[in-house]
C-alpha cells in the first residue's frame, strides 16, 4: 500500500474512533496506538 493511501486510511480510522470516543471509553487505547502510528508515518515523510 502507498504511504498516501495508508495515511488516508489511518485518518479515516482516527475520525471514526474520535466520533465514537464519548460512547466507548475503551477505545482510548486504540486511539493512542493510532496516534503513535500516525506520528511515525508523518516523520517518515
N, CA, C and O atoms as a GROMACS GRO file, in nm:
protein
  180
    1UNK      N    1   0.085  -0.121   0.000
    1UNK     CA    2   0.000   0.000   0.000
    1UNK      C    3   0.088   0.126   0.000
    1UNK      O    4   0.188   0.133   0.070
    2UNK      N    5   0.047   0.223  -0.080
    2UNK     CA    6   0.121   0.350  -0.084
    2UNK      C    7   0.107   0.424   0.048
    2UNK      O    8   0.006   0.409   0.118
    3UNK      N    9   0.208   0.503   0.083
    3UNK     CA   10   0.203   0.581   0.207
    3UNK      C   11   0.081   0.672   0.211
    3UNK      O   12   0.016   0.685   0.315
    4UNK      N   13   0.050   0.734   0.096
    4UNK     CA   14  -0.065   0.826   0.090
    4UNK      C   15  -0.194   0.752   0.124
    4UNK      O   16  -0.277   0.802   0.199
    5UNK      N   17  -0.209   0.633   0.066
    5UNK     CA   18  -0.330   0.553   0.092
    5UNK      C   19  -0.337   0.513   0.238
    5UNK      O   20  -0.442   0.524   0.301
    6UNK      N   21  -0.224   0.468   0.291
    6UNK     CA   22  -0.219   0.426   0.432
    6UNK      C   23  -0.254   0.544   0.522
    6UNK      O   24  -0.330   0.530   0.617
    7UNK      N   25  -0.198   0.660   0.490
    7UNK     CA   26  -0.222   0.780   0.568
    7UNK      C   27  -0.371   0.816   0.567
    7UNK      O   28  -0.428   0.851   0.670
    8UNK      N   29  -0.432   0.808   0.449
    8UNK     CA   30  -0.574   0.838   0.435
    8UNK      C   31  -0.658   0.741   0.519
    8UNK      O   32  -0.753   0.781   0.586
    9UNK      N   33  -0.620   0.614   0.513
    9UNK     CA   34  -0.692   0.511   0.587
    9UNK      C   35  -0.681   0.535   0.737
    9UNK      O   36  -0.780   0.524   0.810
   10UNK      N   37  -0.560   0.568   0.783
   10UNK     CA   38  -0.538   0.595   0.925
   10UNK      C   39  -0.624   0.713   0.969
   10UNK      O   40  -0.685   0.709   1.076
   11UNK      N   41  -0.627   0.819   0.888
   11UNK     CA   42  -0.707   0.937   0.922
   11UNK      C   43  -0.855   0.902   0.933
   11UNK      O   44  -0.925   0.952   1.020
   12UNK      N   45  -0.902   0.815   0.843
   12UNK     CA   46  -1.042   0.772   0.848
   12UNK      C   47  -1.069   0.697   0.979
   12UNK      O   48  -1.170   0.719   1.045
   13UNK      N   49  -0.976   0.607   1.014
   13UNK     CA   50  -0.993   0.528   1.138
   13UNK      C   51  -0.991   0.619   1.260
   13UNK      O   52  -1.071   0.602   1.352
   14UNK      N   53  -0.899   0.715   1.261
   14UNK     CA   54  -0.893   0.809   1.373
   14UNK      C   55  -1.023   0.887   1.383
   14UNK      O   56  -1.074   0.909   1.493
   15UNK      N   57  -1.076   0.928   1.269
   15UNK     CA   58  -1.203   1.000   1.267
   15UNK      C   59  -1.316   0.919   1.328
   15UNK      O   60  -1.396   0.970   1.405
   16UNK      N   61  -1.320   0.790   1.291
   16UNK     CA   62  -1.423   0.701   1.345
   16UNK      C   63  -1.405   0.683   1.495
   16UNK      O   64  -1.502   0.684   1.572
   17UNK      N   65  -1.279   0.665   1.537
   17UNK     CA   66  -1.252   0.647   1.680
   17UNK      C   67  -1.291   0.772   1.758
   17UNK      O   68  -1.349   0.763   1.866
   18UNK      N   69  -1.259   0.890   1.702
   18UNK     CA   70  -1.294   1.015   1.770
   18UNK      C   71  -1.445   1.031   1.781
   18UNK      O   72  -1.496   1.078   1.883
   19UNK      N   73  -1.517   0.992   1.675
   19UNK     CA   74  -1.663   1.008   1.679
   19UNK      C   75  -1.727   0.912   1.778
   19UNK      O   76  -1.835   0.940   1.831
   20UNK      N   77  -1.661   0.800   1.804
   20UNK     CA   78  -1.715   0.702   1.899
   20UNK      C   79  -1.657   0.719   2.039
   20UNK      O   80  -1.700   0.652   2.133
   21UNK      N   81  -1.560   0.809   2.050
   21UNK     CA   82  -1.484   0.827   2.174
   21UNK      C   83  -1.571   0.841   2.298
   21UNK      O   84  -1.548   0.774   2.399
   22UNK      N   85  -1.671   0.928   2.291
   22UNK     CA   86  -1.754   0.956   2.409
   22UNK      C   87  -1.850   0.842   2.440
   22UNK      O   88  -1.902   0.831   2.551
   23UNK      N   89  -1.874   0.756   2.339
   23UNK     CA   90  -1.967   0.645   2.360
   23UNK      C   91  -1.896   0.523   2.416
   23UNK      O   92  -1.958   0.438   2.480
   24UNK      N   93  -1.765   0.514   2.391
   24UNK     CA   94  -1.692   0.394   2.432
   24UNK      C   95  -1.552   0.430   2.476
   24UNK      O   96  -1.461   0.441   2.394
   25UNK      N   97  -1.534   0.446   2.607
   25UNK     CA   98  -1.404   0.487   2.662
   25UNK      C   99  -1.296   0.382   2.637
   25UNK      O  100  -1.177   0.413   2.643
   26UNK      N  101  -1.336   0.258   2.610
   26UNK     CA  102  -1.238   0.151   2.586
   26UNK      C  103  -1.158   0.177   2.458
   26UNK      O  104  -1.054   0.116   2.436
   27UNK      N  105  -1.206   0.268   2.376
   27UNK     CA  106  -1.137   0.300   2.252
   27UNK      C  107  -1.013   0.387   2.276
   27UNK      O  108  -0.934   0.409   2.184
   28UNK      N  109  -0.996   0.436   2.398
   28UNK     CA  110  -0.880   0.519   2.432
   28UNK      C  111  -0.749   0.456   2.387
   28UNK      O  112  -0.666   0.520   2.322
   29UNK      N  113  -0.731   0.329   2.422
   29UNK     CA  114  -0.605   0.260   2.394
   29UNK      C  115  -0.580   0.254   2.244
   29UNK      O  116  -0.470   0.285   2.198
   30UNK      N  117  -0.681   0.216   2.167
   30UNK     CA  118  -0.666   0.207   2.022
   30UNK      C  119  -0.634   0.344   1.964
   30UNK      O  120  -0.553   0.355   1.872
   31UNK      N  121  -0.697   0.447   2.017
   31UNK     CA  122  -0.673   0.582   1.968
   31UNK      C  123  -0.529   0.624   1.993
   31UNK      O  124  -0.465   0.682   1.905
   32UNK      N  125  -0.477   0.593   2.111
   32UNK     CA  126  -0.337   0.623   2.143
   32UNK      C  127  -0.244   0.551   2.047
   32UNK      O  128  -0.147   0.610   1.998
   33UNK      N  129  -0.272   0.424   2.019
   33UNK     CA  130  -0.189   0.346   1.928
   33UNK      C  131  -0.192   0.406   1.788
   33UNK      O  132  -0.089   0.415   1.722
   34UNK      N  133  -0.309   0.447   1.743
   34UNK     CA  134  -0.321   0.508   1.610
   34UNK      C  135  -0.247   0.641   1.604
   34UNK      O  136  -0.183   0.672   1.503
   35UNK      N  137  -0.254   0.719   1.710
   35UNK     CA  138  -0.182   0.846   1.714
   35UNK      C  139  -0.032   0.824   1.701
   35UNK      O  140   0.036   0.896   1.628
   36UNK      N  141   0.020   0.723   1.772
   36UNK     CA  142   0.163   0.690   1.765
   36UNK      C  143   0.200   0.650   1.623
   36UNK      O  144   0.301   0.696   1.569
   37UNK      N  145   0.118   0.563   1.563
   37UNK     CA  146   0.141   0.514   1.428
   37UNK      C  147   0.143   0.631   1.329
   37UNK      O  148   0.227   0.638   1.240
   38UNK      N  149   0.048   0.722   1.347
   38UNK     CA  150   0.038   0.838   1.258
   38UNK      C  151   0.161   0.927   1.270
   38UNK      O  152   0.214   0.974   1.169
   39UNK      N  153   0.208   0.951   1.392
   39UNK     CA  154   0.328   1.033   1.414
   39UNK      C  155   0.449   0.972   1.345
   39UNK      O  156   0.529   1.042   1.284
   40UNK      N  157   0.462   0.838   1.355
   40UNK     CA  158   0.574   0.769   1.292
   40UNK      C  159   0.565   0.783   1.140
   40UNK      O  160   0.667   0.804   1.074
   41UNK      N  161   0.444   0.773   1.086
   41UNK     CA  162   0.425   0.784   0.941
   41UNK      C  163   0.459   0.925   0.894
   41UNK      O  164   0.521   0.942   0.789
   42UNK      N  165   0.420   1.026   0.973
   42UNK     CA  166   0.448   1.164   0.937
   42UNK      C  167   0.600   1.189   0.938
   42UNK      O  168   0.653   1.257   0.851
   43UNK      N  169   0.669   1.133   1.038
   43UNK     CA  170   0.814   1.150   1.048
   43UNK      C  171   0.886   1.093   0.926
   43UNK      O  172   0.989   1.145   0.883
   44UNK      N  173   0.830   0.983   0.870
   44UNK     CA  174   0.890   0.918   0.754
   44UNK      C  175   0.888   1.007   0.630
   44UNK      O  176   0.974   0.995   0.543
   45UNK      N  177   0.790   1.095   0.622
   45UNK     CA  178   0.772   1.179   0.502
   45UNK      C  179   0.878   1.288   0.492
   45UNK      O  180   0.876   1.367   0.397
   0.00000   0.00000   0.00000
